[in-house]
Amino acid sequence: MEKLFEEWSGDRCVNIVSLSAHGSNRRYYRIKGNAKQCLVAVNGDVRENEAFYYYSDYFKKIGINVPEVYAVSADRTTYLLEDLGDTTLYDYLQQKKADNASFDDDTIAIYKRVIDCLLQIQFSGCDIDYSYSYPREAFDSQSIRWDLNYFKYNFLKLAYIPFDEQLLENDFDTLVSYLSRIDSATFLYRDFQSRNIMLVGEKNDLYFIDYQGGRRGPLHYDLASLLYDAKAEMPIEVRQQLLNYYIDELSQLISIDSKQFEQEFYLFVLLRIMQAMGAYGYRGLYEGKEHFVKSIAHARSNMQWILQNKTLPIVVPHLNDVWHSIVESKLLNQKVTTFEQSEMLTVSVNSFSFKRGYPTDASGNGGGFVFDCRALPNPGRYPKYKNFTGRDSEVIDFFKDYSEMDEFLNLVYDIVSRSVKRYQERRFTNLQVNFGCTGGQHRSVYCAEKLAQYLKNNYSCNVIVRHLEQEK
């Protein structure tokens, strides 16, 4: 990576930071030099990379905003990308949610711009060389069958949803036969969802990433991916508004039967939900990645709404039973709840004596905060407090007379709160906070107890308190 960066930039690499890849086997890094920076992707699947290189070049030529590929290694496994920043449409939605402004007019306007770009992408496919597509040139019956098997083996099996394999396969045949007859002459992005849409600059310019799975396919699928993106939590009325907007804009390009299109659309929504559930099962229930487990509840909610409110154009009785079993499964509720509890942030709060050195961190994270309490008023200087600790009422009353303690703790609360919030957002599982004083008996113990109580009162997290010197 450093060699490729230095050859491209003429600059020396000074920092490399690993980035999250979510559901991908690709690894991403942000690499910085003295004057330039970019992203680096590493992926051993060369055919998938070649699809990405080709589509990147093609979309750039026709005016679609995608990251520029700066350089590619000789073995085609490592490549440098334009750094578009860190704000995806998903991140934007989370900030809006935090501001109590989810799906306001500004957000809907962005989604309409996204739909305009989607139509441009879909109808740009007439000149694409689909021989570069990976793993197939079209979203055909074979591709659909792969998605259904992914759902069956990686979700139904792992979630313990009962099914009759032969009856399920019969309904799969019906579904595949119906969907395969729908026109597939346009470009299918394949994973057109909020985490693959970037907002760049002050005007929130739209950029698109992770399109290497693109191929020829039906229009409905990408729209289903966008409007039924599990973690976006889009309200039903907004979905309908955006679906109507898409159909109106599409009608300006081609002649369509709006009612038929909408019926077919919800079948593709269920197909997309099943494909996503396969990923949630494999990446979440099997690999234990929290984001994917959390998405199961949203996917089930979307599935339930369609089952209750829409009539499908085909009859698939056993598959319908399976869908209802997913929605109603108490065992699946239990599995998700158990996982969420195990993934809750644990904050370890320790008091210690500087005479014995810093506490170790058994979580493997390498430690955390260390606050030095030795500048605070010290009860240990007075004989009357010799046999008490910071947990005893006598010492607690002592500190009530000193405003320095409250000032110190308020600063601690502010600093630690920032980390707790960020750790919870990023789904970290361990944070350590240590308070040290000379003897590990009064000031550090008092501060540890006060912080522990503050965290319990203000955050949903596990708090473990230990007074290491007192244990010795």
C-alpha positions, 0 to 999 in steps of 0.5 A: 500500500505504501509503495503504491501510494508513494508511486502515485503521489510522489509523497511519503506515507505518514499514516495508514488507518483501517476503515470499517468494510461492513458486509464486505470481505474487502479491506479499506484504509485511509492513507495520508502523506504530507500533501495528499491522501486517498483510500486504499482497497485490498481485495484478492478477488481480481474479477470483482476488482476488474468489474469495479475498475471498468464501471468506475471508468464508465460512470465517470465518462457519462457524468455519474459521480463515483470515486476516481481510481488513482492507481492499481497494483500490478497484481490488480488486488490493491487500488487507490481511490478518491477519498470522499470523506465519511458522510454516507446517506445513512450517516446523514439519516442518523444525524437527522434522527438525533436532531428529531428531524428524520425525513423532513423536506430536506431529506426527501429532497435528497432522496428525490435527487438520489432517484434522479441519479438512479434512473440515470444510472439504470438507463445508462446501461445501453453501452455497457460491456456486460462481459465485465460484470461479476459474478454474472452478466445479468440478474437472471434466474440463476442469480435469483436462485442464488439469493433464495438459497442464501436466504434459505441456508444462511437465515432460515437455518441459522434462525431456526425457522421451520420449513419443508424443503420440497414445498419451499423449492416449489415456491422458489420455482414459481417465484423465479419463473415469474420474476425472470419474465420481467424485462431486464434491459437496464443496468442493475446496481445491485446494492443501492442503499444508504451506506453506498451513497455518499454526501460530499461537500457543503451542497451534499453532492451525491456520489456512489460507491460499491457498484462492482456487483452491477449487471443487467437487470430489472428496474424494480430491484434497486428501487426496492433496495433504496426504499426498503433499506432496513436501517434507514427506517423510512416511514411508510408514507415517505416510501409511497411518496418516493415510489410515486415520484419514481414511477412518475419520472420513469413514465417520462422515459418509457411507457409503463403500466403503473399498477402492474409495476407497483405489484411487481415492485413489492415482489422484488421488495420481498426478494431483496429482504430475503437476500438481505436476511441471508446477509444478516444471518451470515454476517450477524447470527454466524459471524456476530457482527452487531450491525447485521443482527440489529437489521433483522428487526427492521427487515422483519417489520418491513416484511410484516407490513407488506404481508398485511397490506399488499396482494402479491401477483403470484401464489406461493403458499409455503413461502408465505407460511415461512414469511409469517413464521419469520415475523412471528418467531419468538425464538428469533426474538430471543436470539436477537435480544441475547446478542444485543445484551452480550454486545452492550458496552461495558464500562470498567471503573477502577480505583487504584494506588499510584504506588502499585502502578497502573491497572491492566486491561483484561478486555484486550483494548489496551487500557483507557482513561486514567485520572489523577486525583492526587491534586484533590483535597485528601482525607488521608492526611487526617487521622480520623479518616484513616480507617474509612474509604471513599465509600463511607459516609464520613469521607463522602461528607468530607468532600461536600465541603470542597467545591474542587471535587465537584468541579473535577468530577463534572469535567470527568463526566463530560470527557467520559460521556463523549467516549461512552456516546461514541463507543455506543454509536460504533458498537464498541464493547469495552471502555476502562476508566481509572482513578488513581490517588496516593493510597487508593483508599479515599479520593480515587474510591470516591471518584470511581463510585461517583462516576459509576453512579453517573453512568448508571443514571444516564446511559444504557451500559454495564458498569463494573466497579472495582477498588483494586487497592482495597481488594489487595 
